[in-house]
Amino acid sequence: MKKEHKERKEGEKADEQKKGKILAICTSQKKGIRKQEVPSAELRENWGIEGDAHAGKWHRQVSMLSFETIEAFRAKGAKVEFGAFGENLVVEGFDLRTVPVGTMFQIGEAVLKLTQIGKECHSHCEIYKTMGDCIMPREGVFTEVVKGGNIKPGDEIHMLPLKKDRPFTAAVVTLSDKGYAGEREDKSGPLIKEILEKRGYDVIEALLLPDEKQSLVRQLCRLADQRQVNVIFTTGGTGFSERDVTPEATIEVCDRMAMGISDAIRQYSLTITGRAMLSRAVSGIRKKTLIVNLPGSPKAVKESLEYVMPHLGHGLGILRGTEGECGS
């Protein structure tokens, strides 16, 4: 009986940890002005909060900030009201920084999906200029509205457990000076997206960048750290040209290398063309995101993906913790 009582208590505690409360809802009718508290809000599916300037068909529809982090910032001497950081929802009971991307939050009938943690600060706000710091870029989170509904301060917000069988998320990055300048059509990026989606992957971003190392470094870090993408495929920039810097950017951002993937692609490609030996492509891991350099041509992209995709899911499952190691 004592054991059952203990297990029941632990279960109740776990449930309590997954439940919070909305303390404030803040909106603004124009971008660039401070959000103000409102008595209630209507969440619109795949849009955001009705009447809020930041609503739209993108992945940052509704922003959230933990009340606890606001209080900690106030303890440093900051005089900030709700909405001052640009947050839509002030939520009590969750450390949002530790919640994985993909997590669902239910508020009555409404459902939000966490899509990004933190954001790049392009220009310092008044809070930063006064305090020398701002919590929103690193502690604010962003969500999409999966299901609409009316919400108000005082409503309970429930964090739903992640499903183990959810699809892997992916991002595709094409590196091409001519493609970025509009002088050449990007065929490899869309082909990668098509192949991934046919295999059940959720491709959440597809980017076309110039062959510049630092711009690629920034995007790889953002996709891995803030969007927590399971796998990023790059295409282009792996050859001998002076502007081919994709491997160098990938190595710079990775915590660990996973060269077996790139070596396997090269070995397979050598059975098709001897020029595969000229590829400098690498693959590696940043936190829980796998980054794989693919060739630039659509033909080589298709051949490479057809070879590696049947084996990739096991590694991605291990990285995100939904699959165990296997010795066989």
C-alpha positions as CSV (number, residue, x, y, z in Angstrom):
1,M,0.0,0.0,0.0
2,K,2.8,2.4,0.8
3,K,4.4,1.7,-2.6
4,E,1.1,2.4,-4.4
5,H,0.6,5.5,-2.4
6,K,4.1,6.7,-3.2
7,E,3.6,6.0,-6.9
8,R,0.3,7.8,-7.0
9,K,1.9,10.8,-5.3
10,E,4.7,10.8,-7.8
11,G,2.2,10.6,-10.6
12,E,0.2,13.5,-9.2
13,K,3.4,15.5,-8.9
14,A,4.3,14.8,-12.5
15,D,0.9,16.0,-13.6
16,E,1.2,19.1,-11.5
17,Q,4.6,19.9,-13.2
18,K,2.8,19.7,-16.6
19,K,0.2,22.3,-15.7
20,G,0.6,26.0,-15.5
21,K,-1.5,29.2,-15.7
22,I,-1.8,32.2,-18.0
23,L,-1.2,35.4,-16.0
24,A,-1.4,37.9,-18.8
25,I,-2.2,38.3,-22.5
26,C,-0.5,41.1,-24.4
27,T,-1.0,42.3,-28.0
28,S,-0.1,45.2,-30.2
29,Q,-1.8,46.5,-33.3
30,K,1.5,47.6,-34.9
31,K,5.0,46.2,-35.0
32,G,7.6,48.1,-33.2
33,I,5.3,49.3,-30.4
34,R,5.0,47.8,-26.9
35,K,2.4,45.2,-26.3
36,Q,-0.4,46.0,-23.9
37,E,-2.4,43.7,-21.6
38,V,-5.9,42.7,-22.9
39,P,-8.7,41.0,-20.9
40,S,-9.0,38.1,-23.4
41,A,-7.9,37.0,-26.9
42,E,-9.1,34.9,-29.7
43,L,-6.6,32.4,-31.0
44,R,-7.0,31.7,-34.7
45,E,-5.7,28.5,-36.3
46,N,-2.5,28.8,-38.3
47,W,-2.6,32.6,-37.7
48,G,-2.1,33.7,-34.1
49,I,-4.0,36.1,-31.9
50,E,-6.7,38.1,-33.7
51,G,-5.7,41.7,-34.0
52,D,-2.0,41.2,-33.0
53,A,0.5,42.7,-35.4
54,H,2.8,39.6,-35.3
55,A,0.1,37.1,-36.3
56,G,0.5,35.5,-39.7
57,K,1.2,32.3,-41.6
58,W,4.7,31.7,-40.1
59,H,6.2,29.8,-37.2
60,R,6.3,32.6,-34.6
61,Q,2.6,33.4,-34.3
62,V,2.3,33.5,-30.5
63,S,5.2,34.3,-28.1
64,M,5.4,33.1,-24.5
65,L,7.6,34.0,-21.6
66,S,7.8,32.5,-18.1
67,F,6.6,34.6,-15.2
68,E,9.4,33.3,-13.2
69,T,12.0,34.7,-15.6
70,I,10.3,38.1,-15.5
71,E,10.4,38.1,-11.7
72,A,14.1,37.2,-11.7
73,F,14.8,40.0,-14.1
74,R,12.8,42.4,-11.9
75,A,14.9,41.3,-9.0
76,K,17.9,42.9,-10.7
77,G,16.2,46.3,-10.5
78,A,14.3,46.3,-13.8
79,K,10.9,48.0,-13.8
80,V,9.1,46.1,-16.5
81,E,5.4,45.5,-17.0
82,F,3.8,42.5,-18.8
83,G,4.3,42.9,-22.5
84,A,7.4,45.0,-22.2
85,F,9.5,42.2,-23.7
86,G,7.2,41.7,-26.7
87,E,5.6,38.5,-25.2
88,N,2.0,37.6,-26.0
89,L,1.5,35.2,-23.1
90,V,3.0,35.4,-19.6
91,V,2.8,31.9,-18.2
92,E,3.4,30.7,-14.7
93,G,4.5,27.2,-13.8
94,F,6.8,26.2,-16.7
95,D,10.5,26.7,-17.3
96,L,10.0,27.3,-21.0
97,R,13.7,27.2,-21.8
98,T,13.8,23.5,-21.1
99,V,10.7,22.5,-23.1
100,P,11.6,20.8,-26.4
101,V,10.4,22.2,-29.7
102,G,7.4,20.3,-30.9
103,T,5.7,20.3,-27.5
104,M,1.9,21.0,-27.5
105,F,0.2,23.3,-25.0
106,Q,-3.6,23.1,-24.5
107,I,-5.6,26.0,-23.2
108,G,-9.2,25.0,-23.0
109,E,-10.1,24.1,-26.6
110,A,-7.1,25.9,-28.1
111,V,-3.8,24.1,-28.8
112,L,-0.4,25.8,-29.4
113,K,2.7,24.0,-30.8
114,L,6.2,25.2,-29.7
115,T,8.3,26.0,-32.8
116,Q,11.3,28.0,-31.6
117,I,13.2,28.8,-28.4
118,G,14.7,32.3,-28.3
119,K,15.4,34.6,-31.2
120,E,18.2,36.6,-32.7
121,C,18.1,40.3,-31.5
122,H,18.8,42.5,-34.5
123,S,18.5,45.8,-32.6
124,H,18.7,46.3,-28.9
125,C,15.4,47.3,-27.2
126,E,15.0,50.0,-24.6
127,I,15.2,47.4,-21.8
128,Y,18.6,46.3,-23.1
129,K,19.8,49.9,-23.3
130,T,18.7,50.5,-19.7
131,M,19.7,47.2,-18.1
132,G,22.4,45.9,-20.4
133,D,20.4,42.7,-20.9
134,C,17.1,41.4,-22.2
135,I,15.6,38.0,-21.5
136,M,13.4,37.6,-24.5
137,P,16.1,36.6,-27.1
138,R,17.2,33.6,-25.0
139,E,14.2,32.8,-22.8
140,G,11.2,33.7,-24.9
141,V,9.6,30.9,-26.9
142,F,7.4,30.9,-30.0
143,T,4.4,28.9,-31.0
144,E,2.0,28.2,-33.8
145,V,-1.8,27.9,-33.3
146,V,-2.8,24.3,-34.1
147,K,-6.4,24.8,-32.9
148,G,-8.1,28.0,-32.2
149,G,-10.2,29.2,-29.2
150,N,-10.8,32.0,-26.7
151,I,-8.3,32.4,-23.9
152,K,-8.1,34.8,-20.9
153,P,-5.8,35.4,-17.9
154,G,-6.3,32.7,-15.2
155,D,-6.8,29.9,-17.7
156,E,-4.9,26.7,-17.0
157,I,-2.4,25.7,-19.7
158,H,-1.5,22.0,-20.0
159,M,1.8,20.8,-21.5
160,L,1.1,17.7,-23.5
161,P,3.7,14.8,-23.7
162,L,5.6,14.5,-26.9
163,K,4.6,11.5,-29.1
164,K,7.5,9.1,-29.7
165,D,6.2,8.3,-33.2
166,R,6.1,11.9,-34.3
167,P,7.8,12.6,-37.7
168,F,11.4,13.8,-37.9
169,T,11.8,17.5,-38.7
170,A,14.2,18.7,-41.3
171,A,15.6,21.8,-42.9
172,V,17.2,22.2,-46.3
173,V,19.9,24.8,-47.1
174,T,21.1,25.5,-50.6
175,L,24.5,27.2,-51.0
176,S,24.8,29.0,-54.3
177,D,26.0,32.5,-55.2
178,K,24.3,32.4,-58.6
179,G,21.1,30.9,-57.1
180,Y,21.0,33.6,-54.4
181,A,21.5,36.3,-57.1
182,G,18.6,34.9,-59.1
183,E,20.9,33.9,-62.0
184,R,20.3,30.1,-61.6
185,E,17.3,28.1,-60.6
186,D,17.8,26.1,-57.4
187,K,16.7,22.6,-58.4
188,S,18.6,20.6,-55.7
189,G,16.9,22.2,-52.6
190,P,13.3,21.6,-53.8
191,L,14.3,18.0,-54.8
192,I,15.7,17.3,-51.3
193,K,12.5,18.7,-49.8
194,E,10.4,16.5,-52.1
195,I,12.3,13.3,-51.3
196,L,12.2,14.0,-47.5
197,E,8.4,14.7,-47.5
198,K,7.8,11.5,-49.4
199,R,9.6,9.6,-46.6
200,G,7.4,11.3,-44.0
201,Y,9.8,14.0,-42.8
202,D,8.4,17.4,-41.8
203,V,10.5,20.0,-43.7
204,I,10.0,23.1,-41.7
205,E,12.4,25.4,-43.5
206,A,14.1,25.6,-46.9
207,L,16.8,28.3,-47.4
208,L,18.8,29.6,-50.3
209,L,22.0,31.3,-49.2
210,P,25.1,32.7,-50.9
211,D,28.4,30.8,-50.6
212,E,29.4,32.8,-47.4
213,K,30.7,30.9,-44.4
214,Q,29.4,33.2,-41.6
215,S,25.9,33.4,-43.0
216,L,25.7,29.6,-43.1
217,V,27.2,29.3,-39.6
218,R,24.4,31.6,-38.3
219,Q,21.7,29.7,-40.0
220,L,23.0,26.3,-38.9
221,C,23.2,27.5,-35.3
222,R,19.7,29.0,-35.4
223,L,18.1,25.8,-36.9
224,A,19.9,23.6,-34.4
225,D,19.6,25.7,-31.3
226,Q,16.4,27.6,-31.6
227,R,14.3,25.4,-33.9
228,Q,15.9,22.1,-32.7
229,V,15.6,20.6,-36.2
230,N,16.4,16.8,-36.2
231,V,18.4,16.9,-39.4
232,I,19.7,19.7,-41.7
233,F,20.8,18.8,-45.3
234,T,23.0,21.3,-47.1
235,T,23.5,21.2,-50.9
236,G,26.4,22.8,-52.7
237,G,29.7,24.4,-51.6
238,T,31.6,21.2,-51.1
239,G,34.0,21.4,-54.0
240,F,37.4,23.0,-54.7
241,S,36.3,26.5,-55.5
242,E,37.6,29.3,-53.3
243,R,33.9,30.1,-52.5
244,D,33.1,26.5,-51.5
245,V,33.1,26.8,-47.7
246,T,30.2,24.6,-46.6
247,P,32.4,21.9,-45.0
248,E,34.3,24.6,-43.0
249,A,31.1,26.2,-41.7
250,T,29.7,22.7,-40.8
251,I,32.8,21.7,-38.9
252,E,32.8,25.1,-37.0
253,V,29.3,24.6,-35.6
254,C,29.5,20.8,-34.8
255,D,30.1,19.4,-31.3
256,R,30.9,16.0,-32.8
257,M,31.6,14.7,-36.3
258,A,29.7,11.8,-37.9
259,M,31.9,11.2,-40.9
260,G,30.6,7.7,-41.5
261,I,27.7,9.3,-43.4
262,S,29.8,11.5,-45.7
263,D,32.3,8.7,-46.2
264,A,29.5,6.3,-47.2
265,I,28.1,8.8,-49.7
266,R,31.5,9.3,-51.2
267,Q,32.2,5.5,-51.5
268,Y,28.8,4.9,-53.1
269,S,29.2,7.9,-55.5
270,L,32.6,6.5,-56.6
271,T,30.8,3.5,-58.0
272,I,29.0,6.0,-60.3
273,T,31.7,8.6,-61.1
274,G,35.4,9.0,-60.2
275,R,34.8,12.7,-59.6
276,A,33.2,11.8,-56.3
277,M,36.8,11.8,-54.8
278,L,36.8,15.6,-55.2
279,S,34.0,16.0,-52.7
280,R,35.0,17.7,-49.4
281,A,31.6,17.1,-47.8
282,V,31.4,16.4,-44.1
283,S,28.6,15.5,-41.6
284,G,28.4,16.1,-37.9
285,I,26.2,16.7,-34.8
286,R,25.3,20.0,-33.1
287,K,23.5,19.2,-29.8
288,K,20.7,16.9,-31.0
289,T,20.8,18.0,-34.7
290,L,22.5,16.0,-37.4
291,I,24.0,18.1,-40.3
292,V,24.8,16.4,-43.6
293,N,26.5,18.0,-46.6
294,L,25.2,16.8,-49.9
295,P,26.5,17.5,-53.4
296,G,25.2,20.4,-55.5
297,S,23.8,18.7,-58.6
298,P,20.3,17.3,-58.5
299,K,21.4,14.0,-59.9
300,A,24.1,13.5,-57.2
301,V,21.6,14.7,-54.5
302,K,19.0,12.1,-55.5
303,E,21.6,9.3,-55.6
304,S,23.1,10.3,-52.2
305,L,19.7,10.4,-50.5
306,E,18.5,7.2,-51.9
307,Y,21.6,5.5,-50.5
308,V,21.6,7.0,-46.9
309,M,17.9,7.6,-46.1
310,P,17.1,3.9,-45.3
311,H,19.7,4.0,-42.5
312,L,19.3,7.5,-41.2
313,G,16.2,7.2,-39.1
314,H,17.8,5.0,-36.5
315,G,20.5,7.6,-35.8
316,L,18.0,10.4,-35.6
317,G,15.9,8.4,-33.2
318,I,18.9,7.9,-30.9
319,L,19.7,11.7,-31.1
320,R,16.2,12.8,-30.0
321,G,15.9,10.0,-27.5
322,T,13.0,8.0,-29.0
323,E,15.1,5.0,-30.1
324,G,17.7,3.0,-28.2
325,E,21.2,1.9,-29.2
326,C,21.3,-1.5,-30.9
327,G,24.3,-3.8,-31.1
328,S,23.0,-6.1,-33.8
